[in-house]
Amino acid sequence: MRHLISSIILLLSFVIGFLFISCDPDTADYYYEVTGTASKVNVTYSDLFGGTLQESNKSLPWTSKTFTNDSPENRIFAYISAQNQTNTGTVTVSIYRNGKMEKTASSTGAYVIASTSYSNK
């Protein structure tokens, strides 16, 4: 009887562990934002899974589309940079996860670049 109970406990431990491993703890929505006083910026950002996107001569504030992390491995890398295209102004870049700002960075001056990144692993 003692051996049976030990076997059941061990089996339940494996089942519970498998459930925690196979669940998707980081299914999340990500988006990027650029703000500041610069009148035009060039923006480079990642699509979370290895692709790079670029947009030129954007007015501020600028917000990207939303990217959803629902991949089985749950590993993402978010990156954004924005370069001021004018002689003066500030540029602030931010990465949001489920509506909460995760990372931000700022630069001030002519043709400066602000960049930041975020990884969930």
N, C-alpha and C positions, 0 to 999 in steps of 0.2 A: 504494500500500500504506500509506503514511504517513497519507494522508487517511482511509482505511478504519479504521485503528487509532484515530485521533483521534475519528472519528465513534462508534466503539464505546465508547470511554471516556466521551464526552459522554453517550451514551444510558444507559450504566450509572450515571453520576452522577445523572441524572434519576430513574431507577428506584429507586436506593437512597434518594435524597432523598424521593421520594414515599412509600416504605415507612416512613421515619422520621416523616414528617408524619402519615400516616394511622393509625399505631399509636396505642394508647390508653395514654399514659404515666401518666395519673393516675386510672385506674380504682382506686377506693379506697373503703373503708368508713369512715364517720364516725359518731360518736355523741357525746352530751353527758353531762356529769356535774355534779351539784351536791352539795357536801359542806359540812360545818360544824357549828356547835353550835346554830344556830337550830332551833326545834322545827317551824316551818312556814314554807314559802316559796311564792311565786307565781313560776312559771317561764314565760318567753317565749323561743322559739327558732325558727330557720328550718329549713325542710326541704331546704336547699341550693340550691333552684332558684326562689326567689322567694316561696314560701308561708311564712306565719307560724303557729305553733302556740302555744297557751297552756294551762297547767295550773295550777290553783289549790289552795292549802292542801296542798302536798305535804310529806311527812316526808322527812328526810334520813337517809342518802344517797339521792339520786334519780338514775336513769340513763334516758336516752331510748332509744327503739328505734334500730336501726342504719339509716342512710341510705347507699345505695350510689351513688357517682358513676360512671355508665356512659354519660353523655350524649356525643354525638359532639363537641361543642365543648369538653368537659372544663373548663368554667368553673363554679366553685361559690363561693358565699358562705355561710359558716357564722357564725351569730350566736346567742349565748345571754345572757340576763340573768335574774337571780333576785333577788327582793325579800324580805327578812326580814319576816315578818308578826307579829313579837313585839317586846317591849321590849328584848330583849338577844340577843346571839349573833353568830356569824360566818357568812358565806356565801362559799363559793368555787365559782366556775364554771370548767369546763374543757371544751376541745374536743379530741377524739381522732381521729386519722387512722391507720387500720390498726393500732389498738392503742397508738399512741404519742401522748403528750400534745403537742399543737401550741401551744395557748395556754391561759392560766389567769389568773384575777383574783380578788381577795378584797376583802371589806368587813366592817367590824365595827361593830355598834351597832344601835340601834332602827330598824327599818324601812329599813335601808340597801339599796342595790342594787349588786350586782356584775355586770359585763358584760364580754364580750370577743368578738372576731370573728376570722375567719380566711378568707383567700381564696387560692386556688391560682394566681392569675394576677396 
